[in-house]
Amino acid sequence: MLEPGTRLSMHDVFRPPPGHRFAGGILCTYSVALPTLLSIPAALLDVINEEEGAGMPASAPRLLAAVRRVFDQLLVFCQESRIHQGEQAVPSLVLDAEAIVREVRAPGGGAFHPKLWLLRFVSRDDGMERLRLAVLSRNLTKDRSWDVCAVLEGQPGKGPGTDTAVPGLLRRLPGLCRTTLSAPRQAFLRNLAGCAERTVWRAPPGLSNPVLHVSGLGQSWSPPPSDRLAVFSPFLHIEALRRLRTRTERGVLLVSRPDSLDAVGATCGDAFERTCVLAAPEETGDAPPLPGGGIHAKIYVWDERRRSRIAVGSANATVPALDGTNVEVMAEFDCTAALTSGVMGMVQDPNLSTVLMDYEPDPAQAAAAGAGRDTRIGRRQLIDAGLTVVCHVQPDDTVALALCASKRLAPSVSICLPDLRFWPVTRTVADGTACLDALMDGRPALFTSALDLSEVSGFISFQSTVPGGTETFALNLPVEGLDEDVRRQAVTARILPTEDSVLDFIRMLLGDSVGLGVEPGGSGDGPSPRAGAGRPAQPAILEALVRCAADEPYRLEELGTTIDDLLRTSNSVPDDFRTLWKRLRRAAAIHSGARR
């Protein structure tokens, strides 16, 4: 059941079933890396190979098309101040992510910690909807730790489904966001929550009787009383381990990280018969080694009489995770058929045993445990200061950027976040500018470098000094002084500077052979032929447009906003395409009116 050699990539979860197209998703995560988020549309369109990560593919127009199509149907909710830029500057098309990434504050004072992806796909043949629910232990990042994921499938019906917990969480999200969610996106969220509420979920192979648990919204979850219990958790609290032990006759196995085990000391040995850490096997020609980031999976397996059950998801063996302080999501299944010998059989399974080794305490590490600074209070005070990004266009068309606060920062911020610097995520830490003194004095903090219009971003990275190094995080802040259309025009002009690039963008909008629609009008292997008499680009696009209007008119309507936006913000759109698009929109409107 727990096969360490089995690999499921993040992008595999997003790829549609055969004969289906992606039609929207809601992602809940503790942290989100912007490069990883930008890689999702590219993976859906099969534009870049997964191993290339989120860097710009061979065709930047194609990635822009992928982002515009997918982000129109996507929402991402994360813990406030847990957005990450990575080491490189983020491409300017991150502008499109500003509207979909929403930072959340948990109502109980804990963390917003669920890892939940609800995805919708639509059949190309009959238009039937199909939902996929992934309950994970991983965040929306490129972390290479050993994680776990349970994927459930189902189709919305007319009557009640098998779960109300997840739809209830989704409906609470707009009220937990730090900034307001637009009315259309709230409607999208309610629609997808309603679909989930009418879905009968099918468990993964070998498992049955799925039950979904949401804690932190007035409820809590922890493993029920049991005969035997095994726990996999990267983070531990002494009190949580004691509580878990009191609810089981035998604590059989605890698997965690060495530093977490060092921090709880002898408690783990008192609570569990065997304590282990992850030991990646040596690389051989038969199988790749385990990821090098250690364990990040959260798994609870228990026996109750003759039945065995497993729960996977986001909840660590910590007090806030198990007492309802954090917002967490867990998926629980009957795993009796997969574990014929129960918990003891799982512990003795040779596949699992090869990647576990007994934990050996390190007194030096135990003494150093907890020595780091907790920056959460400082981050919250920074957020509560009401930060905005204020822009001023200069005579040379560059932009001067300033960070402004609606109220002065509390003096304690300088203790929690010393040497605080900031920069837009389209730049790197090398451009970081000090901001503490200005914000504490009630003055704007001026970014020292001039920006191109396309580099302006509401995603602002911050870096502070902490014991042993630095800590970096980003916030999604409102942008003032620049109309969003002006920013979009600048980004579009930077990525689509020529007619060739515009036509490449339009072809990718019209579809692909993998996840989102029909075949593109061109091969996509190189630059698009220039539009004009005797050139193949325009006829190919015309054919794709007509086919889309005839076979999938709803998709033409979906793409209408994006193409209209392109016509408004780009000076590189060929005149003959503008004429073609106006005629097609007029014909589609007449046809739609005739049908009504």
C-alpha positions as CSV (number, residue, x, y, z in Angstrom):
1,M,0.0,0.0,0.0
2,L,2.8,2.4,0.9
3,E,5.2,1.8,-2.0
4,P,8.3,4.1,-1.7
5,G,9.2,3.3,-5.3
6,T,5.9,4.6,-6.7
7,R,6.1,8.0,-8.2
8,L,3.3,10.4,-8.8
9,S,4.3,13.9,-9.9
10,M,2.3,17.0,-9.2
11,H,1.7,17.5,-12.9
12,D,0.3,14.0,-13.2
13,V,-2.5,15.0,-10.8
14,F,-3.4,17.9,-13.0
15,R,-3.4,16.1,-16.4
16,P,-6.9,15.4,-17.7
17,P,-8.2,11.9,-18.2
18,P,-8.3,10.7,-21.9
19,G,-10.9,12.5,-23.9
20,H,-11.3,15.3,-21.3
21,R,-10.2,18.9,-21.0
22,F,-9.3,20.9,-17.9
23,A,-12.2,23.0,-16.8
24,G,-11.2,24.6,-13.5
25,G,-9.7,24.0,-10.1
26,I,-9.4,25.2,-6.5
27,L,-6.1,24.6,-4.8
28,C,-5.6,24.9,-1.0
29,T,-2.0,24.8,0.3
30,Y,0.1,26.1,3.2
31,S,2.8,27.5,0.9
32,V,3.0,28.2,-2.8
33,A,6.1,28.8,-4.9
34,L,5.4,31.1,-7.8
35,P,7.6,29.3,-10.3
36,T,5.8,26.0,-9.5
37,L,2.4,27.7,-9.9
38,L,3.5,29.0,-13.3
39,S,4.5,25.5,-14.3
40,I,0.9,24.1,-14.0
41,P,-0.5,25.7,-17.1
42,A,2.5,24.6,-19.1
43,A,2.2,21.1,-17.9
44,L,-1.5,21.0,-18.9
45,L,-0.7,22.2,-22.4
46,D,2.4,19.9,-22.5
47,V,4.4,23.0,-23.5
48,I,7.4,22.2,-21.4
49,N,8.9,19.0,-20.1
50,E,8.3,18.6,-16.3
51,E,12.0,18.3,-15.6
52,E,12.5,21.8,-17.0
53,G,10.6,23.2,-14.1
54,A,8.9,26.6,-14.5
55,G,11.5,28.4,-16.6
56,M,10.3,30.0,-19.8
57,P,9.9,27.3,-22.5
58,A,11.2,27.6,-26.0
59,S,8.2,29.7,-26.9
60,A,7.3,32.3,-24.3
61,P,4.0,33.2,-26.2
62,R,2.9,29.6,-25.6
63,L,3.5,29.8,-21.9
64,L,1.6,33.1,-21.8
65,A,-1.3,31.5,-23.7
66,A,-1.3,28.6,-21.2
67,V,-1.3,30.9,-18.2
68,R,-4.1,33.0,-19.6
69,R,-6.3,30.0,-20.4
70,V,-5.7,28.1,-17.2
71,F,-5.6,31.0,-14.7
72,D,-9.0,32.1,-15.8
73,Q,-10.3,28.9,-14.2
74,L,-8.1,28.5,-11.2
75,L,-8.0,29.7,-7.6
76,V,-5.1,29.2,-5.1
77,F,-5.5,29.7,-1.3
78,C,-2.5,29.7,0.9
79,Q,-1.4,30.7,4.4
80,E,-0.7,34.4,4.6
81,S,3.0,35.3,4.0
82,R,3.8,31.8,2.7
83,I,4.3,32.8,-0.9
84,H,7.8,32.1,-2.3
85,Q,9.7,33.5,-5.2
86,G,12.6,31.1,-5.4
87,E,16.2,32.2,-6.2
88,Q,15.5,33.5,-9.7
89,A,13.4,36.5,-10.9
90,V,9.9,35.4,-11.8
91,P,8.7,36.0,-15.4
92,S,6.6,39.1,-15.9
93,L,3.5,37.0,-16.7
94,V,3.2,36.4,-13.0
95,L,0.9,39.4,-13.2
96,D,-1.9,36.9,-14.1
97,A,-1.3,35.1,-10.8
98,E,-2.1,38.2,-8.7
99,A,-5.9,37.7,-9.1
100,I,-5.9,34.0,-8.3
101,V,-3.6,33.7,-5.3
102,R,-5.3,34.6,-2.1
103,E,-3.7,34.6,1.3
104,V,-5.7,33.2,4.2
105,R,-5.7,33.7,7.9
106,A,-7.0,30.7,9.9
107,P,-9.9,31.7,12.2
108,G,-8.6,30.0,15.3
109,G,-5.2,31.8,15.3
110,G,-3.4,28.7,13.9
111,A,-2.2,28.0,10.4
112,F,-4.1,27.5,7.2
113,H,-2.5,24.2,6.5
114,P,-4.7,22.0,4.2
115,K,-3.3,20.5,1.0
116,L,-6.3,20.0,-1.1
117,W,-6.7,20.2,-4.9
118,L,-10.2,20.0,-6.4
119,L,-10.1,19.8,-10.2
120,R,-12.8,19.7,-12.8
121,F,-12.6,18.1,-16.3
122,V,-15.2,18.0,-19.1
123,S,-15.6,15.3,-21.7
124,R,-15.0,16.5,-25.2
125,D,-17.6,14.1,-26.5
126,D,-20.7,14.6,-24.3
127,G,-19.7,17.6,-22.1
128,M,-20.1,15.5,-18.9
129,E,-18.2,16.8,-15.9
130,R,-15.7,14.7,-13.9
131,L,-14.1,15.8,-10.6
132,R,-10.8,14.8,-9.1
133,L,-10.0,15.4,-5.5
134,A,-6.4,15.1,-4.4
135,V,-5.6,15.1,-0.7
136,L,-1.9,15.6,-0.2
137,S,0.8,16.1,2.3
138,R,2.9,18.3,-0.1
139,N,2.7,22.0,-0.7
140,L,2.5,23.7,-4.1
141,T,6.3,23.9,-4.3
142,K,9.2,22.0,-5.9
143,D,10.1,20.4,-2.6
144,R,11.6,16.9,-3.2
145,S,10.7,15.3,0.1
146,W,8.8,12.0,0.5
147,D,5.2,12.9,0.4
148,V,1.9,11.1,0.0
149,C,-1.2,11.8,-2.1
150,A,-4.6,10.2,-2.2
151,V,-6.6,10.8,-5.5
152,L,-10.3,10.4,-5.5
153,E,-12.5,10.5,-8.7
154,G,-16.2,11.1,-9.2
155,Q,-19.0,12.6,-11.3
156,P,-21.4,15.2,-10.0
157,G,-24.9,13.8,-9.8
158,K,-28.3,15.3,-9.1
159,G,-28.6,14.2,-5.5
160,P,-26.4,14.5,-2.4
161,G,-22.8,13.1,-2.7
162,T,-20.7,11.4,-0.1
163,D,-19.1,14.5,1.5
164,T,-20.1,17.8,2.9
165,A,-16.8,18.7,4.7
166,V,-14.8,19.8,1.7
167,P,-17.6,21.9,0.1
168,G,-18.1,23.5,3.5
169,L,-14.4,24.5,3.6
170,L,-14.6,25.9,0.1
171,R,-17.6,28.1,0.9
172,R,-15.8,29.5,4.0
173,L,-12.7,30.5,2.0
174,P,-13.8,34.0,0.8
175,G,-14.4,35.1,4.3
176,L,-11.0,33.9,5.4
177,C,-9.1,35.8,2.7
178,R,-6.9,38.8,3.5
179,T,-8.2,40.6,0.4
180,T,-11.6,40.4,-1.3
181,L,-12.3,37.8,-3.9
182,S,-14.0,39.2,-7.1
183,A,-17.7,38.4,-7.6
184,P,-17.0,36.2,-10.7
185,R,-14.4,34.2,-8.8
186,Q,-16.7,33.8,-5.9
187,A,-19.4,32.5,-8.2
188,F,-16.8,30.1,-9.7
189,L,-15.9,28.8,-6.3
190,R,-19.5,28.3,-5.2
191,N,-20.2,26.4,-8.5
192,L,-17.3,24.0,-8.0
193,A,-18.2,23.5,-4.3
194,G,-21.8,22.7,-5.4
195,C,-20.4,20.1,-7.9
196,A,-18.3,18.5,-5.1
197,E,-21.3,18.3,-2.8
198,R,-23.2,16.3,-5.4
199,T,-20.3,13.9,-6.1
200,V,-19.9,10.3,-4.9
201,W,-16.2,9.9,-4.4
202,R,-14.4,6.7,-5.5
203,A,-11.5,5.6,-3.4
204,P,-8.1,4.8,-4.9
205,P,-7.5,1.1,-5.8
206,G,-7.1,-1.2,-2.7
207,L,-8.9,1.3,-0.5
208,S,-12.6,1.8,0.3
209,N,-15.2,3.8,2.3
210,P,-13.6,7.2,2.0
211,V,-14.3,9.8,4.7
212,L,-13.0,13.4,4.4
213,H,-12.2,15.4,7.5
214,V,-11.8,19.2,7.8
215,S,-10.5,20.6,11.1
216,G,-10.0,24.1,12.3
217,L,-13.5,25.4,11.4
218,G,-15.1,24.4,14.6
219,Q,-14.1,20.7,14.4
220,S,-10.9,18.7,15.1
221,W,-9.6,15.3,13.9
222,S,-7.3,12.8,15.4
223,P,-7.0,9.0,15.0
224,P,-9.8,7.2,17.0
225,P,-9.1,4.7,19.8
226,S,-7.3,1.7,18.3
227,D,-5.5,-1.6,19.0
228,R,-2.3,-0.6,17.1
229,L,-1.1,2.7,15.6
230,A,1.6,3.7,13.3
231,V,2.4,7.4,12.6
232,F,4.4,9.1,9.9
233,S,4.9,12.8,10.6
234,P,7.8,15.2,9.8
235,F,7.0,17.5,12.7
236,L,6.2,16.5,16.3
237,H,5.0,17.9,19.6
238,I,5.6,16.0,22.9
239,E,2.0,16.6,24.1
240,A,0.6,15.4,20.8
241,L,2.6,12.1,21.0
242,R,1.3,11.6,24.5
243,R,-2.3,12.1,23.4
244,L,-1.9,9.7,20.5
245,R,-0.4,7.0,22.8
246,T,-3.3,7.2,25.2
247,R,-5.7,6.4,22.4
248,T,-4.1,3.2,21.3
249,E,-3.2,-0.1,23.0
250,R,0.1,-0.2,21.2
251,G,2.1,2.5,19.6
252,V,3.9,0.3,17.0
253,L,5.9,2.7,14.8
254,L,6.8,6.4,14.6
255,V,8.6,7.7,11.5
256,S,9.8,11.3,11.5
257,R,12.8,13.6,10.7
258,P,15.9,13.3,12.9
259,D,15.7,16.9,14.1
260,S,12.1,16.5,15.1
261,L,12.8,13.3,17.0
262,D,15.8,15.1,18.7
263,A,13.5,17.9,19.8
264,V,11.0,15.5,21.5
265,G,13.7,13.4,23.2
266,A,12.8,10.3,25.1
267,T,9.0,10.9,24.7
268,C,9.0,9.2,21.3
269,G,10.6,6.1,22.8
270,D,8.1,6.0,25.6
271,A,5.2,6.3,23.2
272,F,6.2,4.0,20.3
273,E,7.9,0.6,20.2
274,R,10.0,1.5,17.2
275,T,11.2,5.0,16.1
276,C,12.6,5.4,12.6
277,V,13.9,8.0,10.1
278,L,13.8,7.8,6.3
279,A,16.9,6.2,4.7
280,A,17.0,6.7,1.0
281,P,18.4,3.5,-0.7
282,E,21.5,3.6,-2.8
283,E,20.8,4.4,-6.5
284,T,20.7,1.3,-8.7
285,G,19.8,0.6,-12.2
286,D,16.5,-0.9,-11.1
287,A,14.9,2.1,-9.4
288,P,15.7,5.8,-8.8
289,P,16.6,6.8,-5.3
290,L,14.1,8.4,-3.0
291,P,13.9,12.2,-3.0
292,G,16.6,13.8,-0.9
293,G,14.4,16.2,1.1
294,G,13.5,13.7,3.9
295,I,10.0,12.7,5.0
296,H,7.1,15.2,4.6
297,A,4.2,12.7,4.5
298,K,1.6,12.7,7.2
299,I,0.1,9.2,7.5
300,Y,-1.8,7.5,10.4
301,V,-2.5,3.8,10.1
302,W,-4.4,1.9,12.8
303,D,-6.1,-1.4,13.6
304,E,-9.5,-1.6,15.3
305,R,-10.4,-5.2,15.9
306,R,-10.4,-6.9,12.5
307,R,-10.4,-3.7,10.4
308,S,-7.5,-1.5,9.4
309,R,-7.8,2.2,8.4
310,I,-5.4,4.8,7.0
311,A,-5.6,8.6,7.0
312,V,-3.4,10.8,4.8
313,G,-3.3,14.5,4.4
314,S,-1.9,17.6,6.0
315,A,-2.1,17.0,9.8
316,N,1.2,16.6,11.6
317,A,1.5,14.9,15.0
318,T,1.4,18.4,16.6
319,V,-1.0,20.0,19.0
320,P,-2.4,22.7,16.6
321,A,-2.9,20.1,13.9
322,L,-4.8,17.6,16.1
323,D,-6.8,19.9,18.4
324,G,-8.5,22.0,15.7
325,T,-6.3,25.1,15.9
326,N,-5.0,24.7,12.4
327,V,-7.2,24.3,9.3
328,E,-6.3,20.8,8.1
329,V,-7.7,18.2,5.7
330,M,-7.4,14.5,6.0
331,A,-8.7,11.6,3.8
332,E,-9.5,8.4,5.7
333,F,-10.0,5.0,4.1
334,D,-10.6,1.4,5.0
335,C,-7.4,-0.4,4.0
336,T,-8.1,-3.9,5.3
337,A,-7.9,-5.4,1.9
338,A,-4.5,-3.8,1.2
339,L,-3.2,-4.6,4.7
340,T,-4.1,-8.2,5.2
341,S,-2.0,-8.4,8.3
342,G,-2.8,-5.0,9.6
343,V,-0.4,-2.5,11.0
344,M,2.2,-5.2,11.9
345,G,2.2,-6.5,8.4
346,M,2.8,-3.0,7.1
347,V,5.7,-2.4,9.4
348,Q,7.3,-5.7,8.3
349,D,6.7,-5.1,4.6
350,P,10.1,-5.4,2.9
351,N,9.4,-2.5,0.5
352,L,8.8,-0.1,3.4
353,S,11.6,-1.6,5.5
354,T,14.2,-0.9,2.9
355,V,13.7,2.9,3.3
356,L,13.5,3.0,7.1
357,M,16.3,3.0,9.6
358,D,16.2,3.1,13.4
359,Y,16.6,6.5,14.8
360,E,19.7,7.3,16.8
361,P,19.5,10.3,19.1
362,D,22.0,13.2,18.5
363,P,22.5,15.0,21.8
364,A,24.1,18.0,20.1
365,Q,21.1,18.4,17.8
366,A,18.7,18.0,20.7
367,A,20.4,20.9,22.6
368,A,20.1,23.1,19.6
369,A,16.4,22.3,18.9
370,G,14.2,25.4,19.1
371,A,17.1,27.8,18.8
372,G,15.7,29.6,15.7
373,R,13.6,32.7,15.8
374,D,9.8,32.5,15.2
375,T,8.9,35.2,12.7
376,R,5.2,34.6,12.5
377,I,4.2,37.4,14.8
378,G,6.4,39.9,12.9
379,R,4.9,38.7,9.6
380,R,1.4,39.2,10.9
381,Q,2.2,42.7,12.2
382,L,3.7,43.5,8.8
383,I,0.5,42.4,7.1
384,D,-1.7,44.2,9.5
385,A,0.1,47.5,8.7
386,G,-2.0,47.6,5.5
387,L,0.8,47.5,2.9
388,T,0.3,48.7,-0.7
389,V,2.6,49.0,-3.7
390,V,2.4,52.6,-5.1
391,C,3.8,53.3,-8.6
392,H,4.8,56.5,-10.3
393,V,5.5,56.6,-14.0
394,Q,8.6,58.6,-14.8
395,P,9.3,60.8,-17.9
396,D,11.4,58.1,-19.4
397,D,8.5,55.6,-19.0
398,T,10.2,53.7,-16.2
399,V,8.4,53.2,-12.9
400,A,9.4,54.3,-9.5
401,L,8.0,51.9,-6.9
402,A,7.3,52.5,-3.2
403,L,6.0,50.4,-0.4
404,C,3.5,52.2,1.7
405,A,1.7,51.3,5.0
406,S,-1.7,52.6,6.2
407,K,-0.3,52.7,9.7
408,R,3.1,52.7,11.3
409,L,4.8,49.4,11.9
410,A,4.9,48.2,15.5
411,P,8.4,48.6,17.1
412,S,8.4,44.8,17.8
413,V,8.6,44.1,14.0
414,S,12.2,45.3,14.0
415,I,13.0,42.6,16.6
416,C,11.1,39.8,14.8
417,L,12.2,40.8,11.3
418,P,15.6,42.7,11.6
419,D,17.3,44.1,8.5
420,L,14.0,43.7,6.5
421,R,14.4,44.3,2.8
422,F,11.9,44.1,-0.1
423,W,11.8,43.8,-3.9
424,P,9.3,42.9,-6.6
425,V,9.5,39.2,-7.5
426,T,10.4,40.1,-11.1
427,R,13.8,41.1,-9.6
428,T,16.1,39.2,-7.3
429,V,17.4,39.6,-3.8
430,A,20.4,41.5,-5.2
431,D,18.0,44.5,-5.7
432,G,16.6,44.2,-2.1
433,T,16.0,47.6,-0.5
434,A,15.8,48.3,3.2
435,C,12.3,49.3,4.4
436,L,12.0,49.0,8.2
437,D,13.1,52.5,9.1
438,A,10.8,54.2,6.6
439,L,7.7,52.1,7.5
440,M,8.2,52.5,11.2
441,D,8.5,56.3,10.7
442,G,5.3,56.3,8.6
443,R,7.1,57.1,5.4
444,P,7.0,55.2,2.1
445,A,9.9,52.8,1.5
446,L,11.3,53.7,-1.9
447,F,12.6,50.9,-4.1
448,T,16.0,52.0,-5.3
449,S,15.9,50.6,-8.8
450,A,13.7,51.9,-11.7
451,L,11.4,49.3,-13.2
452,D,10.1,48.6,-16.6
453,L,6.3,48.7,-16.8
454,S,6.2,45.0,-17.3
455,E,8.2,44.3,-14.1
456,V,5.7,45.9,-11.8
457,S,4.2,43.3,-9.6
458,G,1.9,43.1,-6.5
459,F,4.0,40.1,-5.4
460,I,6.6,41.6,-3.1
461,S,9.4,39.5,-1.6
462,F,10.8,40.3,1.8
463,Q,14.0,39.0,3.5
464,S,15.0,39.2,7.1
465,T,18.0,38.1,9.1
466,V,17.5,35.1,11.4
467,P,20.0,33.1,13.4
468,G,22.1,31.2,11.0
469,G,21.1,32.9,7.9
470,T,18.1,34.7,6.3
471,E,14.4,34.1,5.9
472,T,12.5,35.1,2.7
473,F,8.8,35.3,2.0
474,A,6.4,37.2,-0.3
475,L,3.1,38.9,0.0
476,N,0.4,39.6,-2.6
477,L,-0.2,43.3,-2.2
478,P,-2.6,45.8,-3.9
479,V,-1.0,47.9,-6.7
480,E,-1.9,51.6,-6.9
481,G,-1.0,54.3,-9.4
482,L,-1.0,52.0,-12.4
483,D,-4.1,50.8,-14.2
484,E,-4.1,47.0,-14.6
485,D,-4.7,47.3,-18.3
486,V,-1.5,49.4,-18.6
487,R,0.4,46.7,-16.9
488,R,-1.1,43.9,-19.0
489,Q,-0.3,45.8,-22.1
490,A,3.3,46.1,-21.0
491,V,3.6,42.4,-20.3
492,T,1.9,41.5,-23.5
493,A,4.2,43.8,-25.5
494,R,7.2,42.3,-23.8
495,I,6.2,38.7,-24.5
496,L,4.5,39.2,-27.9
497,P,6.6,41.9,-29.6
498,T,5.9,40.7,-33.2
499,E,3.0,39.5,-35.3
500,D,4.6,36.0,-35.4
501,S,4.6,35.8,-31.6
502,V,1.0,37.0,-31.5
503,L,-0.1,34.3,-33.9
504,D,1.8,31.7,-32.0
505,F,-0.1,32.8,-28.8
506,I,-3.5,32.7,-30.6
507,R,-2.8,29.2,-31.9
508,M,-2.1,27.9,-28.4
509,L,-5.2,29.7,-27.1
510,L,-7.2,27.8,-29.6
511,G,-6.1,24.4,-28.3
512,D,-3.7,21.6,-27.9
513,S,-3.7,17.9,-28.2
514,V,-3.2,17.1,-24.5
515,G,-5.4,18.8,-22.1
516,L,-7.3,21.8,-23.2
517,G,-8.8,21.4,-26.7
518,V,-8.2,20.8,-30.3
519,E,-5.0,20.6,-32.3
520,P,-3.2,23.9,-32.9
521,G,-3.3,25.4,-36.3
522,G,0.5,25.1,-36.7
523,S,3.1,22.6,-35.8
524,G,4.3,24.7,-32.9
525,D,7.9,23.6,-33.4
526,G,9.3,27.0,-34.3
527,P,8.4,30.6,-35.1
528,S,5.0,31.0,-36.7
529,P,4.9,32.0,-40.4
530,R,4.3,35.6,-40.8
531,A,0.7,36.5,-41.6
532,G,-0.1,37.8,-45.1
533,A,-1.0,36.7,-48.6
534,G,0.2,33.3,-49.5
535,R,1.3,32.6,-45.9
536,P,-0.1,29.5,-44.1
537,A,-0.6,31.1,-40.6
538,Q,-3.9,32.9,-41.1
539,P,-5.7,30.1,-42.9
540,A,-4.6,27.7,-40.2
541,I,-5.9,30.0,-37.5
542,L,-9.1,30.6,-39.5
543,E,-9.7,26.8,-39.7
544,A,-9.1,26.4,-36.0
545,L,-11.4,29.3,-35.1
546,V,-14.2,27.9,-37.3
547,R,-13.8,24.4,-36.0
548,C,-13.9,25.7,-32.4
549,A,-17.0,27.8,-33.2
550,A,-18.8,24.9,-34.8
551,D,-17.8,22.1,-32.4
552,E,-17.2,23.8,-29.1
553,P,-19.0,27.2,-29.1
554,Y,-18.7,27.4,-25.3
555,R,-14.9,27.4,-25.6
556,L,-15.0,30.2,-28.1
557,E,-17.0,32.2,-25.6
558,E,-14.5,31.3,-22.8
559,L,-11.6,32.5,-25.0
560,G,-13.4,35.6,-26.1
561,T,-12.4,37.6,-23.1
562,T,-8.7,36.6,-23.5
563,I,-8.6,37.4,-27.2
564,D,-10.5,40.7,-26.7
565,D,-8.0,41.6,-24.0
566,L,-5.2,40.8,-26.4
567,L,-6.7,43.0,-29.1
568,R,-7.0,45.8,-26.6
569,T,-3.5,45.5,-25.1
570,S,-1.3,44.5,-28.0
571,N,-0.2,46.6,-31.0
572,S,1.3,43.6,-32.7
573,V,-2.0,41.9,-33.7
574,P,-2.3,41.7,-37.5
575,D,-5.1,43.8,-38.9
576,D,-6.5,40.9,-40.9
577,F,-6.9,38.9,-37.7
578,R,-8.7,41.8,-36.0
579,T,-11.1,41.8,-38.9
580,L,-11.5,38.0,-38.9
581,W,-12.2,38.0,-35.1
582,K,-14.9,40.7,-35.3
583,R,-16.7,38.8,-38.1
584,L,-16.5,35.5,-36.2
585,R,-17.8,37.1,-33.0
586,R,-20.7,38.7,-34.9
587,A,-21.5,35.4,-36.6
588,A,-21.4,33.5,-33.3
589,A,-23.7,36.0,-31.7
590,I,-26.2,35.7,-34.5
591,H,-26.1,31.9,-34.3
592,S,-26.5,32.0,-30.6
593,G,-29.5,34.3,-30.9
594,A,-31.1,32.0,-33.5
595,R,-30.7,29.0,-31.2
596,R,-32.5,30.9,-28.4
